[in-house]
């Protein structure tokens, strides 16, 4: 009897504990909030794309293009691309423009280093009429153009590894069944064997970057011309091509700064002292006024030369200056001391002023026989003015 009572007490105790445990769990469940699962939103490709272009530097992006080459969506392939993709504007934009933006943003974010390369590959084709070669070539050209504008070096490579179908396991449009691997449908993805990888040479002055197969990208660099000198015609600094003829000498103080040739003669041996040198003709009212120099063994005669617009002597021959006739009226001579060196004519003080060492004018005798003023204190003989024994030289 005692054993039966002990057994009944044990059973009652077990049920009591079970009831208490059940009530405790209900309270606990009522006081703790339910946990919500966090889900990551995946990229969803547009329905109406025709081809997918993969562009890879270190960031990699996929461009989903329609039949007209307009970008419908841009997908970040790796984490680096996720950091820059928000800076790429693609809505209603052609793929060449998006490629340029991709290069620019990648460069500003530090992904383009020295000897960097961008690869282009068609990884999926829905419309078999799409000219994928043109897309790849134009994409490479756009990247090269962007690099030129940014003044960076970026090689391009085209990978001819085309996936010319849609995604595998696509639902059959007729029966709704998913094709098995042993029975691929017409739309199932098929990968072709790579046929050729472009390797582009560097662009030259006259040729764009070119692959051995004949495909080109970008444009020719153009010549960087060095202007012509007396030693050489116009010459390209990059390739050495020439154009035209040699240039003129660049004289300074009687010598060419390029080749050192002299454009002056020795006054001691070549100055013609039998002629008058006239220059610096200017109109003043009805008169034409200029300066003149005459040399003999003792003096240099400085003359204020006058020409009248009215003919006073019927035997006078007029000179024509700026379309008007003028007749010589002589001038006021003023003799000066002078000295001839191997390179200069030095006109000194006036005989009448009594200062023989005061330098008034310095001239050089040029190769064409004219005199050029290099120093002057006389307004009729300004520095740089040309005086000639042939008055027609100064009437031009």
C-alpha positions, 0 to 999 in steps of 0.5 A, a space after each residue: 500500500 505504501 508503495 502505491 501511494 509513493 508512486 501516485 505522489 511521484 506521478 502528481 509531482 511530474 505533472 506539476 512540474 510540467 505545468 509550471 514549465 509550460 506556463 514559464 515558456 508562454 511568458 517568456 515567449 510573450 515578453 521577447 520580441 520576434 527577430 526579423 531576418 535581414 536580406 540583401 537586395 540583389 541586382 536585377 538585370 533589365 528584361 530588354 537588354 541585347 548584349 552585356 559588355 564587361 569592362 575591367 580595370 580593377 573595378 569591374 562593371 557590366 553594361 547592359 545594352 539595348 539594340 542601339 547601344 544605350 545603357 539600360 543598367 550598370 552592374 558592379 561586379 566586385 567591391 571596388 566597382 560598388 564604391 564608384 558605381 554611384 558616380 556613373 550616370 548612365 540613364 539614356 546614355 550611349 555606352 561610349 560615354 559611360 566608358 569615358 565616365 568609368 575611366 574618369 571616376 576610376 582614375 579620380 578614385 586612384 584605381 588607375 596606376 602606371 601601366 594600367 590596362 582596361 579589358 573589354 569583353 562581350 560576355 552575353 548576347 541575346 540579339 545575334 544581329 548585334 555587331 559585337 566587334 564594333 562595340 568592343 572597338 568603340 569601347 576601346 576607342 572611348 577609353 583611349 580618348 578619355 585617357 588622352 583627355 585626362 593625360 594618363 596612360 591606359 592600355 586597352 585590350 579586347 577579349 574575343 570570348 563571346 557568350 552568345 546566348 541567354 542565361 542557362 536554366 531559362 524556362 522554355 516558353 512553350 511548355 514551361 519546363 526547365 531544360 535539362 543539361 543533356 537537352 540544351 535549348 536554342 536560347 541556352 548559353 553557349 561559350 565560344 572559343 577565344 579567336 583573337 586578343 587584340 594587342 595594340 601598338 602605341 600611336 604615332 604622329 601619323 597613325 593611331 594605335 593598331 593591332 596586327 589584325 588591322 583594328 585601330 583605336 584612338 587617333 594619331 598623335 599629330 606632329 609636335 613641330 619645332 619652327 624652322 631655323 637657318 639650320 633646318 626646316 620645320 621639324 617634328 620633335 617626336 619623329 623627326 619629320 620635316 616640312 618646308 625649307 630652312 628659315 631665316 637667320 635671327 640676327 642680334 648685334 650683327 650675328 645670328 643667334 642660331 648659327 653665329 653667321 654675321 649679317 654685317 660688313 666691315 665698314 673699313 673696307 665696304 662702306 661706300 663714301 661716295 654716296 649719301 645714306 637717307 632714312 627715317 622719312 616722315 611727313 610734316 605738313 607739306 614737307 617730307 623730312 628725314 635724315 641723311 649721312 655723308 662720309 668722306 675722309 675727314 668728316 661724317 656730315 649729318 644732314 636734315 634732309 627736306 623734300 617739298 610737295 611743291 615743285 620749284 625747279 622744272 628739272 627736278 625728278 620727284 620721289 613718291 612717298 605714300 602716294 604723293 610727289 615730293 621734291 628735294 630742297 636740300 638740308 642743313 649739313 652739320 659735320 661730325 667727327 667719326 671713327 670706323 672699326 671692323 664692325 661699327 661706324 661711330 659718329 661722334 661730336 659735331 665739329 661746331 660744338 667742339 666735343 669730338 669724343 661725345 658719341 652721337 650715333 652708332 651704326 652697322 653696315 649690313 650685308 645688303 649695303 644699308 646702315 642700321 642704327 644701333 645707338 643714337 642721341 639724335 631724334 632724326 636717327 632713331 635706334 633700329 632705323 635703316 638708312 640706304 644709299 638707294 632712296 627707293 629702299 626707304 620709300 617702301 
